[in-house]
Amino acid sequence: MIWSGTFITFEGPDGSGKSTQAGLLAQRLESLGIDVVLTREPGGTPLGERVRRVLLDRDGVRHAARADALLFAAARAQHVDDVIWPALRRGAVVICDRYADSTVAYQGYGSGVPLDRLRELGAFATRGVRPNRTILLDVPVDAGLARRSAGEPEGLTRFETADTFDAAFHERVREGFLELARIEPTRWLVVDADRPADAIARDVFGAIAELLQLTHEAG
Ligand code: TYD
């Protein structure tokens, strides 16, 4: 599919600071007068926010990994149709906090759902709308966890609470993201996110300015 906008996604393990960085990038691009749409997954539409609650609530309900993959994909399909695709078509820069790569990393590398099936599911859910650039905010698992536990306990998802936290799972997710970045190096940019937010933001903005061919002061 062809569009005139630019699609940027942020990916990374829990606690890598994606939401902060996605917000900072959006603000900076907006301050340059660029039409920016900042959104997130799971969520981004009324249906997506409902599915998000089903997926992330710590309600003790058992979830098979395949069921999770399908639920994330359902939210994504709505998000592409209602938010991402219309914005790209009108020429906006769309910044999305997590997208189809998260399903491959979490449900695939993390939980063992076959990767090829998840790629098919991703293509189906997204109608082939793929990011122009994906920023991987990479942090060691324990650093990410420490960051998340320092925040509001209510903000923790079912993947993160102490009773269910599985370090080996999160390690596989991290390695999975790094492998995805190695497979497709022209799309991915790996950023060391175990650093202060302003240093990360500088690297992210530098890469996106280059992508958008903005003339900018790197500082
Ligand atoms: P969220 O609160 O958005 O966490 P974060 O701030 O770390 O992005 O919760 C999203 C959780 O859902 C996170 O643990 C990653 C997981 N997830 C998947 O397992 N598969 C997916 O396809 C997506 C989009 C998220």
Residues whose N, C-alpha, C, O or C-beta is under 5 A from the ligand:
A	BS01	TYD	P13 D14 G15 E41 P42 F72 R98 Y99 S102 T103 Y106 G155 T157 F159
